[in-house]
């Protein structure tokens, strides 16, 4: 029988055993705290960390708080998101070290809010899955395939111009038009047809289409959640009205995509049985090939993807391809509206290509729009569609004198990387000639990263630039634009996308 003394010793031993892991954890946390706090950054407090600066602030206020903080630490700084440390970089040399790595390719936790929608698609996947899917998908953005998309860009760009003309006729000449919702619907029409090969008629039926409305709601709800830290845990989010609505529209989006994929698989099977090449007939004309068609064709050769995998990649293309291009095109029109001299030169370039005709732009036409392309690139420098993105480190990394351990989230402020005076003198000036070949050839390759860079750069960047050139040129063939606001007056909202607060208000004057 154990004596009282033995029992006490056993109890003490058990307590010690139990405390050892806790002691190790505390030591590890203290070491992490010491390492991270060697990096400069704002004062942190217990529990809340550095997040106190955002309490009670609106989304447009948050953007400028982050802007000031990043300018205060022009190369690197750290923040504490509660108990979690994060490092922020905006120096090209540091960005290269992070993004050029083939190891540090895991996205940051910010993207967890898209995972219910996108699953393990190209945006959110990692390791072998990402490498396999990237290799499979890359051929679907071949030049010849993008050439086929030009018809889609032109068709919906022409409809957008008519919608803007109608809106202008319905308002007084002194009333500006918010171009953002018009551009959003055009971009949704384009992405649905190029991604899935389906016409959703967002510009004509608006939000009456359940799929279009659901995609729009999903994007809005993700932004809503992102800006409210108390909704970041699934336990809380799933019990809110917004969380329940999110899962309702998510079911609509997934159900629609699965339906299209099933129908397209069956259609392709029937065509192969008939000895045809997979191009379905649509009346007198062959149906245009979409991203989904190319993905299915590529997968038929190696059978790597399930229907769910295909759906995740299509959803990823949808997610990345409508909000980003909408923002890019709206900001481009805004900047051109503020610089009539440059807009006039773009008009001259467009007129020299089309000679006054109303024909649809071809790939060759778009490739001749050298000045407009420089304007779009300069727009993406000043207003990158994704102004901030991050990685979760798979291995330790050294930024100058600062050591950052594996497991840390490192964020890249593209908005500020693009304002480095070493590479972009008078950085706030809108100057498309920064992208003349002779001025870009010796520039640091990671000083301009609107589509990220390195092995995980945006696979759809050529698609995006072609779409933006096509749609913006369609508007400028018909109108001269003026802005109702200055750059100082036009605020930016802090969201996944560099979105203009209250849209972009423009005056559209018909060209003579």
KERO-99986 format. One record per atom (N, C-alpha, C, O, CB): x, y, z. Coordinates in steps of 0.05 Angstrom, whole numbers, plus 5000, padded with zeros to 4 digits. Glycine has a CB too. Layout:
XYZ
...
# end
This chain:
501749765000
500050005000
501850255000
503750265015
498150005025
501150444983
502750694981
502450865006
500250895016
501950844956
504650965015
504551155037
503651425027
503651485003
507251165052
502951605046
502251875039
504452025025
504052185007
501352025063
506951965034
509252105022
509652014994
510352184976
511752045039
509251754988
509551654961
507451774943
508051854920
509351344960
505051784953
502851904937
503452194930
503052284907
500151894952
504552344949
505252624945
507452644923
507252814906
506252754971
509452464925
511552464905
510552414877
511352534857
513752264913
508752214876
507452144850
505952384838
506152444815
505551904852
504452524856
502952754847
504852974837
504253104817
501252854870
506953014852
508953224843
510153144816
510453314799
511153254865
510852884813
511952794788
510052844765
510852924743
512752494790
507452784769
505452814748
505153114741
504953184717
502752704758
505253284761
505053574756
507453664739
507153814720
504953734782
509853564747
512253644732
512153544703
512753694685
514753514746
511253294700
510953184673
509053354656
509453404632
509952894674
506853434670
504853594656
505953874649
505153994628
502353614672
507653984666
508654254662
510854264642
511354484630
509554364688
512254044637
514554054618
513654154591
514954334580
515753774616
511554034578
510754144552
509954434553
510654584534
508353974541
508654514575
507954794578
510454974579
510555184567
506154844603
512354884594
514855034597
516255054570
517355264563
516754904618
516254834555
517554844528
516055034510
517355184495
517554554516
513355034512
511755214495
512355504502
512755664484
508755154498
512455564528
513055834537
515755924528
516156144518
512855854568
517755744530
520455814521
520555864491
521856054481
522455584528
519055694476
518955734447
517656004440
518556144421
517355504433
515456074454
514156324449
515956564456
515956754441
511556334466
517356544477
519156764485
521356794464
522157024458
520356704513
522456574454
524456584434
523356714408
524656884396
525556304427
520956634401
519656744377
519257044381
519757204363
516956604371
518257114405
517857394411
520357564408
520357774397
516757424440
522657454418
525157594416
526057624388
526957844379
527357444432
525857414372
526657414344
525057614328
526157784313
526457134331
522357604330
520657774315
520958064323
520958244306
517657684319
521258114348
521358394358
524058534352
524358764358
520858414387
525958384340
528358514330
527758664304
529258844296
530558304326
525558594292
524658734268
523058974277
521458954295
522858544249
523559214265
522159454273
519159434268
518259284250
523259704259
517559574284
514659574280
513359734301
514659824320
513659284280
510659774299
509259934318
509059794345
509459554347
506459994308
508559954366
508359844393
506159634395
503959684385
507860074413
506759414408
504759194411
503959184441
505559234459
505858924401
501459104445
500359074472
499458784476
498858644456
497959274477
499258704501
498258424506
495558374494
493858554493
498158374537
495058134485
492558034473
491958164446
491658014426
490258094493
491758424445
490958554420
493258594401
492758644377
489658824426
495758584411
498058624393
498158904382
498059104398
497958424370
498358934356
498359194343
495759264329
495559464315
500659214322
493759094333
491259134319
489459354330
487359414319
489658874319
490359474352
488759694365
488359924346
486360074349
490159784390
490159964327
489860194308
487460164290
486560364278
492360214292
486359924287
484159874269
481359884283
479359894270
484459614255
481459894310
478859874325
477060114317
477860344320
479459874355
474660054309
472660254303
473060404276
471760594271
472660454324
474960314260
475660444235
474060324212
473360094212
478560434229
473460494192
472160404167
474260294148
476660344151
470560644154
473260144128
475160014110
476960214095
479360154091
473659854089
475860444088
477660644074
479660764094
481760854085
475860864061
478960784119
480860884139
483060684144
485360754147
479360954165
482360424144
484260214149
486460224127
488860184134
482959944149
485660264102
487660264081
489760484086
492160434083
486260324054
488960714095
490860934098
492460914125
494661014127
489361204098
491360764144
492860704168
495260514161
497460554169
491160574190
494560314144
496660124135
498660274117
501060224119
495359884119
497660454101
499460614083
501460774099
503860774093
497760794065
500460914120
502361074137
504360894151
506660954152
500761234157
503360674162
505060484177
507260384159
509660364167
503560254189
506560314134
508560194116
510560404107
512860344103
507160074092
509660654103
511560874096
513360934120
515661024115
509961124088
512460894144
514160934168
516360734169
518560784181
512460924193
515960494158
517960284158
518260194128
517159994120
517060034176
519860344113
519860324084
521060064072
520860024048
521360544073
522259894089
523359644078
522059394090
521259214076
526359634083
521859394116
520859154130
519759244157
520859424170
523058934133
517559114166
516659154193
515058914202
514358744186
514859414195
514558904228
512958684239
510458794253
510459014263
514658504258
508358634253
506058694268
505358444285
506358224280
503658774249
503558484304
502558264320
499558264317
498058444326
503358294351
498558054303
495658014300
494657854324
494357614323
494957864272
494258004346
493757864371
496257734381
498257874385
491457654369
496257474384
498657324392
500357234368
502557124372
497857084409
499357284344
500657174320
502457394307
501357604299
498657064300
505057344304
506757534291
506557514260
506257294250
509657504300
506757734246
506857744217
508957944209
509258154222
504057804205
510357894188
512458064177
511458184151
510358044134
515157924174
511958444147
511158574122
513658684108
515458794121
509158804128
513858634082
516158734066
515258894043
513158834031
517858494057
516759094035
516159254011
518759353998
518759573987
514359484018
520859194000
523359253987
523859033965
523658793972
525759264007
524359113941
524558923919
526458693924
525858463917
525459073894
528758753937
530758543942
529558333962
530158093959
533258673954
528058423981
526758234000
524558083986
524157843991
525758384025
523058223970
520858093955
521957873937
520757653935
519258293938
524157923924
525457723907
526157473923
525657243914
527957833893
527357513947
528157293963
525757113971
526056873972
529557393988
523557243976
521157093983
519856953959
519356713960
519157273997
519257103939
517657003916
519156833897
517956673883
516457233902
521756863896
523356693877
523756413888
524656233874
526056823871
523156373914
523556113926
521555903916
519255963913
523356133957
522555673910
520755453902
519755303927
518155113924
522255253883
520655383950
519755253975
517555413989
515555303999
522155223994
517855673990
515955844004
513655923986
513356163978
517356094016
511955733979
509755783960
507055753973
505055793959
509955593936
506955703999
504355674012
503155954017
504456124028
504555514038
500655994009
499356244012
498856304042
498756114059
496656253997
498456554049
497956634076
495156564085
493456484069
498556934080
494656594111
492056524122
489756694112
487456624115
492156534152
490356924100
488257094089
486456944070
484056994068
489457344076
487756764055
486256614034
484456394045
483056264030
488256494015
484556354072
482856144083
479856214079
478256034078
483456104113
479256474077
476556554073
475456484046
472956494041
476256844078
477156414027
476256334000
476156033997
475255933976
478156453979
477155884016
477455594012
474855444009
474755243994
479055474035
472755524023
470155394019
469255413990
468055233979
468055514038
469855633978
469155683950
471055553931
470255403913
468955993944
473655603935
475655513915
476955243921
478355133904
477855723914
476555143946
477754883953
480754893950
482055073960
476654663935
481854693937
484754683932
485454743903
487054603891
485754403940
484254963893
484955053866
487655173865
489055183885
482855253856
488455273842
491155373838
491855603856
494255633863
491455463809
489955763864
490555993882
491255903910
493056023922
488156173883
489955693920
490255623948
491855373954
492655323976
487555603961
492255203933
493654953938
496654993942
497655213939
493254763914
498054773950
500854793955
502154523949
500854333942
501354873985
504854523951
506454283948
505954133922
505554263901
505954093971
505853873922
505653713897
503053763882
503053773858
505853413904
500953813897
498353863884
498554123867
497654123844
496053893905
499754333879
499954573864
501754533839
501054623817
501154793882
504054403842
505854363819
504354203797
504654273773
508354213828
502953993804
501553833784
499453993769
499253983745
500153593797
497854143784
495654303772
496754533755
495754593734
493854413793
498954653765
500154873750
501154763723
500754893702
502455003766
502454543723
503454423698
501154343679
501454373655
505154173705
498954253690
496654173674
495254413662
494354403639
494754013691
495054633677
493454863669
494955053651
493755183634
492455013693
497655073654
499155273639
498655263608
498355473596
502155223643
498455023596
497855023566
495155143559
494755213535
498054753556
493355173578
490655283571
490755583566
488855693557
488655213593
493055713572
493355993567
495256043544
496556253542
494356133592
495455853525
497055883501
496056103484
493656163484
497155613485
497856233468
497156463451
494656403434
492856563432
499456533433
494656163421
492456103403
489756083417
487656153406
492955843389
489856003442
487355983458
486456263466
484056323465
487755803483
488356433474
487656703481
486556853457
484757023460
490056853493
487556793434
486556913409
483556863406
482057033397
488156803385
482756623413
479856553411
478156713431
475856753426
479556253416
479356793453
477856943473
477357233464
475657363475
479356943499
478957333444
478657613436
475857673426
474857893429
480657673414
474557473413
471757513404
469957563428
468157733426
470857273388
470357423449
468757453473
469157733485
467257873492
469357233494
471757813487
472358083498
470858293481
469658473492
475358133498
471058273455
469958473437
466858483439
465758703440
470758413408
465658253440
462758243441
461658373466
459758533464
461757943439
462758313488
461758423513
462658703518
461358863531
462558243537
464958783506
465859053507
463959233491
463359463500
468759083496
463059143468
461259303452
458559343466
457459553465
460759163424
457659123480
455159153495
455459343518
453659503524
454258873506
457759343531
458359533553
458159813543
456959993556
461159473565
459359873520
459260143508
456360233504
455660463510
460860153482
454660053494
451860123489
450460173516
448760353517
450459893474
451060023536
449860063562
450660333574
449060473586
450659833582
453160413570
454160673580
452760893564
452061103576
457160693577
452460863538
451161063522
448261103530
447261323532
451260983492
446860873536
444160893546
443961033573
442161193577
442960613548
445760963591
445861093617
446361393615
445161553629
447960963635
448161463596
448761753593
446261893582
445662123591
451061783574
444861773563
442461903552
440261933573
438662123571
441461733529
440261763593
438161773613
438761973636
437162013653
437761493625
441262083636
441962273656
442762543644
443162563620
444362173673
442862753660
443663013650
446663013646
448162853658
442863243670
447563193628
450363203621
452163273646
454463213646
450863403599
450863393666
452463473689
452563253710
453763293731
451163723702
451363023705
451262803724
453262593716
452962473695
448362683725
455262533733
457162323727
455962053730
453962013744
459662353744
457161853717
456261573718
458261413733
460661433728
455761463689
457261243752
459061063766
459560823747
457760663742
457860963793
462060813736
462660603716
463060333729
462960133715
465160683700
463460323755
464260073768
462159853765
462959633757
464760123797
459659893771
457759673767
457459583738
456959353733
455059753778
457659773719
457559703691
459959513684
459559313670
457659953673
462259593694
464659433688
464559163701
465458953690
467259583696
463459153725
463158893740
461558693724
462258463721
461858943767
459258783713
457458613698
458758523672
458558283664
454858743692
460258703658
461658633634
463758423640
464058223625
462858873621
465258463661
467358273669
466158003676
467357793670
469058383692
463857993689
462557743696
461657603670
461957353668
460157793714
460557753651
459757623626
462157503612
462057273602
458457833607
464457643612
466857553599
467957303613
468657103600
468957773598
468157313639
469457093653
467656843652
468756623651
469957173682
465056873653
463356633652
463556493625
463556253623
460456713658
463656663604
463856543577
466656423572
466856213559
463156743555
468756553581
471456453576
472156233595
473756053588
473456683578
471056233619
471656023639
470055773634
471055553634
471256123667
467455803630
465655573629
464255543602
462955333597
463555603650
464455743585
463155713559
460155763560
458655673543
463655443547
459155903581
456355953584
455856253584
457456413594
455255833610
453556333573
452756613573
450856663596
448756523598
451356693545
451556843614
449956903637
448457163634
446657223650
451556903663
449157323614
447757573608
447557763632
445457873637
444957503597
449757793645
449757973668
449158263661
447858403676
452457963682
449958343637
449558623629
446658673621
445758903622
451358693606
445258473612
442458513604
440458433625
438458563629
441958363578
441058213639
439258123660
440058203688
438658163708
438857823659
442558303690
443558393716
443758173736
444757953730
441858613727
442858223760
442958033782
440657833782
440257683801
443158173808
439057833760
436857643759
437857363755
436457173762
434857723736
440157333743
441357063739
442356963766
443957093779
443657073718
441356733776
442056643803
445056603807
446156653828
440556383809
446356503786
449256453788
450756713791
452556743808
450256293764
450156913774
451457173774
450957303802
452857413814
450357353752
448557293811
447857413838
449457273860
450357403879
444857393843
449757013857
451156853878
454156923878
455256953900
450756553874
455356943855
458157013853
458657293865
460557333880
459157003824
456857473858
457057743868
456757743899
458257883913
454857923856
454857593909
454457583938
456857453952
457657543974
451857423945
457957243940
460257103952
462557303956
463757313977
461156863935
463157453935
465357643937
464857843959
466657913974
465757783910
462357943960
461758153980
461958034008
462958174026
458958263975
460957794012
460957664039
463857604048
464457624072
459257414039
465557524030
468357474037
469657734046
471157734066
469957354013
469057954032
470258214040
469158294067
470558394084
469558424019
466558244071
465258314097
466558174120
467158294141
462158244096
467057914117
468257754138
471157834143
472057854165
468157464131
472557884121
475457954123
475958194141
477858204156
476558004096
474158394140
474458644154
473458634183
473558834197
473058864140
472458394192
471358374219
472658134233
471757914231
468258334218
474858194248
476357974260
474757794278
475357554280
478558094277
472557894290
470957714307
469457504291
468257324303
469057884324
469357534264
468057334247
469957144234
469156974218
466457484225
472557164241
474556994228
474356704236
475256524220
477257104234
473356634259
473056354267
470556244255
468456374255
473156324298
470655994245
468355874233
466055844253
463655874245
469055594222
466655794278
464555754298
462755994300
460355974302
465855694326
463956234300
462356484301
461056544274
458656594273
464056724310
462656534253
461756604226
459256434218
457356544207
463956564206
459356174222
457256004213
454656044228
452555944220
458055714217
454756194250
452256254266
451156524261
449156604274
452856214295
452356674243
451356944236
449556924212
449656734197
453657144231
447857134208
446157144185
447857144159
447057024139
444257384186
450057294160
451757314136
453057044130
453356964107
453957524141
453956904152
455156634148
453156444136
453956284118
456156534174
450656444145
448656264133
448056334104
447756164088
446056284150
447956594099
447556684071
449856594053
449456514031
447156994070
452256614064
454656534050
454456244041
455056174018
457156574067
453656064059
453455784052
451155724032
451255544016
453055614077
449055894033
446855864014
447855933985
447255783967
444556044022
449156153982
450056233956
452356063946
452756013922
450856533955
453955953965
456155773958
454955523945
456055423926
457755703983
452755423956
451455183945
450455243916
450555063899
449055093963
449555483911
448555553884
450955553865
450755443843
447255833885
453155683873
455555703855
456655423849
457255363826
457655883868
457055263870
458154993866
456254813850
457054673832
458654863893
453654833855
451754673841
451654743811
451554573794
448954713852
451855003805
451755093777
454355003762
454154893740
451555403775
456655033775
459154953763
459154653758
460054563737
461555033780
458254493777
458254203774
456354123751
456953943736
457254063800
454154263749
452154213727
453454263700
453254093682
449654383730
454854483697
456154553672
458354343665
458554263642
457354833673
459854263685
462054073681
460853803672
461953683653
463754033706
458753703685
457453453678
456553463649
456953283633
455153383697
455153683642
454053713615
456253723594
456053603573
452253963613
458453863601
460653883582
462053623578
462853553556
462654103591
462453473600
463653203598
461953023579
463052883562
464053073626
459353033584
457552863568
457652943539
457652783521
454752873579
457653203534
457753313507
460253223493
460153143469
457453613508
462553243506
465053163495
465052863488
466152773468
467353233513
463852703506
463752413502
462152353477
462952183461
462552283527
459852493474
458152443450
459552523425
459352383404
455552593453
461052753426
462452843402
464652653394
465152603370
463653123407
466052543414
468152343408
466952093396
468151973378
469752273433
464652013405
463251783394
462551823365
462551643349
460651723411
461952083359
461152153331
463652213314
463452273290
459352393331
466052183326
468552233312
469152523307
470652593289
468352093285
468052693324
468552983321
470653073341
471552913358
465953153325
471453323339
473853413353
473353553380
475053683392
475453603337
470953523390
470253653416
469153933413
468454053434
472753663432
468854033389
467654293385
464654263378
463954153357
469054453362
463054343397
460154313393
459054513373
460154733370
458654343420
456954433359
455654613340
453554783354
451954673369
454554463316
453555043348
451555223359
450155363336
451055583328
452855423380
448055243325
446855343301
448755323278
449655103271
445955633305
449355553266
451155553243
454055573251
455855533235
450455783224
454555623277
457255683286
458155493308
456555403324
457455973297
460755423307
461855263328
461855413355
462455653355
464655163321
461255273376
461455393403
464355453409
466155303403
460155213425
464755693421
467555773428
468555593450
467155523468
467656063436
471155523447
472355363469
472755543493
473555773491
475055253459
472355433517
472655573542
474955443557
475855223550
470055583558
475755573579
477755463597
477055183606
478755003607
478155643622
474455143611
473554883620
474054673599
474854443605
470554893626
473554733573
474054543552
476954453551
477654223548
473154663525
478754663553
481554603551
482454433576
484154253573
483254853550
481354493599
482054353623
481154063620
482653873628
480754483648
478754013610
477753743607
479353593586
480053353590
474753743599
480053733564
481653603543
484453523554
485353303549
481953783519
485653703569
488353643581
488153413600
489953243602
489453893594
485953413616
485653203636
485152933624
485752723636
483453283656
483852933601
483252673588
485752523580
485652273577
481552723563
487952663578
490452533570
491952403594
493452223590
492252743557
491352503619
492752393642
490952323665
491752193684
494852583651
488452413664
486452343684
487352403713
487052243731
485752053682
488352643716
489352723743
487152853760
487252843784
491652923740
485052973746
483153133760
480452993762
479452883743
482853393747
479153013786
476452933789
474653163781
475553383776
475852843819
472053113780
470153323774
470353553794
470153783787
467253223773
470853473819
471053683840
473653843836
473654083840
471053543868
475753713828
478253863822
477854063799
478754293800
480553663814
476453973778
475854143755
474154383765
474754613757
474353993733
472154323781
470454543791
472054743807
471554983805
468254423809
473954653823
475554833839
477255013822
477655253828
477354673859
478354903800
479955073782
478255273766
479055503762
481554893762
475855183758
474055373744
473255593763
473155823756
471655223733
472555523788
471755723808
474055913813
473556153817
470855583834
476455813814
478855983819
479156183796
479656413801
481355813821
478856093771
479056263748
476856483750
477356713744
478756103722
474456393758
472156583761
472856793783
472557033778
469656443769
473856703806
474456883828
476657083821
476357323826
475256713853
478756983809
481057153803
480657333779
481957533775
483556983799
478757253762
478557383736
476357593732
476057703710
478157183716
474657643753
472657853748
473058103765
472958323755
469857743753
473558073791
474058303808
476658443801
476758693801
474058213838
478758293796
481358413790
481258583764
482258803764
483458203788
480158473743
480058613718
478058853719
478559063707
479258433695
475858813734
474059043738
475559273751
475359503741
471658953757
476959223772
478459443785
480559563767
480759803765
479859333811
482059393753
484159493735
483059673713
484259883708
485659263723
480859593701
479759753679
478560013690
478760223677
477559593665
477260003713
476160253724
478260453733
478060693727
474360183748
480460353746
482560533753
483960643728
484760883729
484660383770
484160493707
485460593682
483860823670
484961023662
485760363662
481160783669
479461003658
479661243676
479761473666
476560903656
479761203702
480061423721
482561583716
482461833715
479961313750
484861453714
487361593709
487461723682
488561943679
489661393712
486461593662
486361723635
484561963635
485062163622
485461513614
482361943651
480562173653
481862413666
481162643660
478062093668
483762363683
485162573697
487562683681
488762883688
486162483724
488262543659
490462633643
489662643613
490262463598
492862423646
488162863606
487062883579
489162873557
488562783535
485463133577
491562973563
493662963543
494362673536
494762603512
496163113552
494662503556
495362223551
492962083538
493261913520
496162083577
490562143548
488062023536
487962093506
487161933490
485562123551
488662343499
488562423471
490562253454
489862173432
489262723468
492862203465
494862033451
493761753448
494261623427
497462033467
492361653468
491161383465
488961383444
488761193428
489961293493
487361603443
485361623422
486661613394
485761483376
483761883425
488961753392
490361763366
491361483359
491161393335
492661953367
492361333378
493361063373
491060883364
491360733345
494760953399
488860903378
486460733371
485560803343
484960623327
484260773392
485361063337
484361153311
486261053289
485360983267
484161453310
488861053294
490760963273
490460663268
491060563246
493661023282
489360513287
488960223284
486360163270
486259993252
489060083311
484260303277
481560243267
480660423244
478760353230
479560243289
481960653241
481260823219
478360913218
477360953196
481960693194
477160933240
474361033241
472260813237
469860863238
473961233220
473160563233
471260343230
470160243257
471360313278
472560103215
468060093256
466959993281
467359693284
465959553299
463960053283
469259583269
469759293270
470859213298
471959373312
471759213248
470458963304
471358853330
474458833330
475658763310
470058583336
475658893353
478558863355
479558573354
478358403366
479658993380
481658533339
482858263337
485358253355
486158453367
483658193308
486458023358
488957993373
491158173361
492658293376
489857693373
491258183335
493258363322
492858653330
494758793336
493258323292
490358743330
489759013338
490659063367
491859273372
486759073335
489958883384
490658913413
493658933417
494659083434
489458693429
495158773401
498058773404
499259033394
501559103401
499258543388
497759183377
498759433367
498259663386
499259883382
497559503340
496759613407
496059833426
498259863447
497959803470
493359773440
500659953438
502959973455
502660173477
503260123500
505460033438
501560413470
501260623490
499160543510
499460583534
500460883476
496860443501
494760353519
495760143538
495160143562
492260253504
497459963528
498559753546
500359883567
500259793590
500159553529
501860083559
503560213579
501860363600
502560363623
505460413565
499560473591
497760603609
496560403629
496360463653
495460743594
495860173619
494759963637
496859863657
496259823680
493659723620
499359833648
501459753666
502059963687
502559893710
503959683650
502060213679
502460433698
500160453718
500560513741
502860703683
497760393708
495460383726
495760173747
495260213771
492860333710
496659933739
497159713757
499459763776
499759643797
497559453742
501259943768
503360023787
502160193809
502760143833
505660183772
500560393802
499460573821
497160453837
496860493861
498460823808
495560283824
493260153836
493359853830
491559763815
490660283827
495259703840
495259413835
492659293844
491759343866
497659273849
491459123827
488859013833
488958863860
487058863875
487958823811
491158723865
491558593891
493958743903
496258683896
492158283888
493358923922
495459093932
497058953955
499259053962
494359353943
496058733965
497358593987
496958293984
494658213979
496458704014
499058133986
498757843987
500957734004
502857874011
498957723958
500657484012
502557374031
503257084027
501956944011
501557404059
505356994041
506256714041
506656624070
507356784087
508856684024
506156374075
506856254100
509556104096
509655924080
504656064111
511556184111
514256074106
514455774112
513555684133
516356224123
515555624093
516055344097
518855294109
519355084120
515755184071
520555504107
523255484118
524155764127
522955964118
525255364097
526055774144
527156034154
528056194130
528856094109
529355984174
528056464134
528956644113
530356884126
529656954148
526556734094
532256994112
533757224122
533257464104
533857454081
536757164124
532157684116
531757934101
533758134113
533358254134
528858034104
535958174099
538058354109
539158254136
540158024137
536958634112
538858414157
539758344183
537658184199
538158104222
540658594199
535358144187
533058044203
532557754195
532257674172
530558214198
532357584216
531757304213
528757254218
527657354238
533457124232
527457114199
524657054202
524356744201
525056624182
522957194179
523156634223
523056344224
520756214208
518856354202
522756254253
521155964201
519055814187
516455824202
516455844227
519955514182
514255824187
511555844199
510556124201
508156164207
511655714227
512256324198
511356604199
510056684173
510856604151
513756784205
507956844175
506656964152
508257214144
508657384160
503657034157
509057224119
510457454108
508657584087
507957454067
513257374096
507957834091
506157974072
507758164054
509758284063
504058124087
506958174029
508258354010
506358584003
504058533994
509058193984
507258824008
505659064002
506359153973
508059333969
506159294022
504959043953
505559113926
505059413921
506559533906
503858943906
503059523934
502359803931
504859973937
505260183924
500059883949
506359893957
508760043966
511259963952
513060123947
509060023996
511459703944
513759613928
513859783902
515959863893
513459313921
511459843891
511260003866
511860293870
511960443850
508459963855
512360383894
512860663899
515760713909
516260923921
510860773920
517460533903
520260553911
521560753892
521760703868
521760273910
522460983903
523561193886
526161113872
526961243853
524161443904
527460903881
529860803868
529160713839
530760743821
531160573883
526860603836
526060493810
523960653796
523660643772
525060203814
522360813812
520260973800
520361253811
518861323829
517460843806
522261423801
522461703810
519861843807
518361803788
524761853795
519262033827
516762173827
514461963825
512761973808
516562383804
514461773844
512961533842
509961573841
508561403830
513561353866
508861793851
505961833851
505061943824
502561953819
505162023873
506862013807
506062123781
505161903762
506461683761
508362283768
503061943747
502161763726
503761803701
503362003687
499061793721
505561623695
507461653673
507661383658
509461223665
510161753682
506061343638
506161083623
508861023610
509460793604
504061083601
510461233605
513061193592
514961053610
517160973601
514161453583
514361013635
516060843653
516260563641
518160413647
514860833681
514360483624
514360213614
515260193584
514660003570
511560093616
516660403575
517960383550
520260173553
521360153574
519160653541
520760013532
522759793535
525459883546
526659743562
523159673508
526360113537
529060203546
529060283576
531160293588
529960433529
526660333587
526560403616
525860163634
526060193658
524560623620
525159943622
524559703638
526759493638
526859323656
521959583628
528459493618
530259273614
532259243637
533059013643
531859313589
532959463651
534959443673
533659483700
534959493721
537059643669
530959493701
529559523726
529559263742
529459053730
526659623721
529659283768
529559043785
527058883778
524858993778
529659113815
527358623773
525058463764
522858433785
520558363778
525958183756
523458493810
521458473831
520558743842
519358763863
522558303854
521158963826
520259223834
517459283824
516159463833
522159443822
516459113806
513759143794
512458863794
513158693779
513859263765
510458833812
509358563816
506258563818
505158443836
510458443842
504958683798
501958683800
500758413796
498458363805
500858873778
502258223784
501357953781
503057753798
503457523790
501357863751
504057853820
505957713836
508457653819
508857793799
504757443847
510057463827
512557403811
513657133821
512657023840
514657633815
515657043807
516856783815
515156553806
513356583789
517256773845
515656313817
514156073808
511156083812
509655943799
515255833822
510256253831
507456263836
506156523825
504256633837
506956253867
507256633804
506056863792
503356803779
502656563776
507956983770
501857013772
499156973762
499156843734
500356953716
497557233762
497956623731
497956473706
496256613685
496556563661
496956183710
494456793694
492556913675
493257203668
491457353660
489856913687
495757283672
496357573668
496157663639
495257883634
499257623678
496757483620
496457563591
493457583585
492657763570
497757353573
491857403596
488957413592
487957683603
486357813589
487557183607
488757763627
487858003639
488458253623
486758423619
488958033667
490958273613
491758503598
490358523571
489658743562
494758503593
489958293558
488458293533
485558383538
484458543522
488558013520
484258273558
481558363564
481358653570
479658793560
480458203589
483258753586
483159043594
483659213569
482359423566
485259103615
485559143552
485959293528
483559303510
482759513499
488359183512
482259073507
479959053490
477559223500
476459373485
479058763487
476959193525
474659333536
475159633539
473459793531
473959213564
477459713549
478060003552
478260133525
477260353522
480760043567
479460003505
479560123478
476760153466
476260343451
481359963460
474959963472
472259983461
470860233472
469460363458
470659733469
471360293498
470160533509
471360783498
469960973491
470460533540
473960783495
475361023485
474961073455
475461293445
478361003491
474260863440
473460903412
470961073410
470561213390
473160633398
469261063430
466661193429
466561453446
465161643439
464561003439
468061453468
467861673487
470561803494
472661683492
466461583512
470362053502
472462183518
471462183547
469062243552
473062483507
473162113566
472262103593
473562313610
475862383606
472861823605
471962423629
472962613649
472162513677
470162373680
471862903644
473762573697
473262473724
471862683741
472462913739
475862383737
470062583758
468662763777
470362803802
469762983817
465962643784
472462643805
474062663829
477062683822
477862583801
473562433848
478562803840
481462803837
482562543851
481062403864
482763053850
485062493847
486262253860
486062283891
485662083905
489162213851
486462523901
486362563930
483562503940
483162403962
487162843937
481562583925
478762543933
477862253931
476062163945
476862723917
479062103912
478161833907
479561643927
481861573924
478861743878
477961553947
479061393968
479161093960
477661013942
477361423994
480860943973
481260663968
480160503992
480760584015
484160583962
478760293987
477760114009
479759894013
480859783994
474960004003
480159814038
481959594045
480459334043
479059254061
483259634073
480859194020
479558934016
481558754001
483858833997
476958963999
480758523994
482458343978
483358473952
485558433942
481158073973
481458643941
481958783916
482359083923
481059183941
479658743896
484059223908
484459503911
481959643899
482059733876
487059603898
479959663915
477359753905
476960053911
477560143933
475059583917
475860203892
475360483897
472860513915
470760393909
475060643871
473060673935
470660723952
468560873936
469161073923
471460883978
466160773936
463860893922
464160893892
462861053878
463461183932
465860713882
466060683853
467760903840
469061063854
463360673841
467660913813
469061113798
467061273782
465561173765
471160983778
466861533788
464961713776
466161853752
468062013755
463861923796
465061803728
466161923704
464062053687
461661983688
467561703687
464862253672
463262373651
464062253625
466462243619
463462693651
462062173609
462562053583
461662243561
459262293558
461161773580
463462343546
462862533524
463262393497
465562303492
464562793527
461262383481
461562243454
463762383438
463862623437
458862243439
465362223425
467462333408
466162403381
464462263370
469762123404
467062623370
465962723345
467262563322
466562613298
466463023341
# end
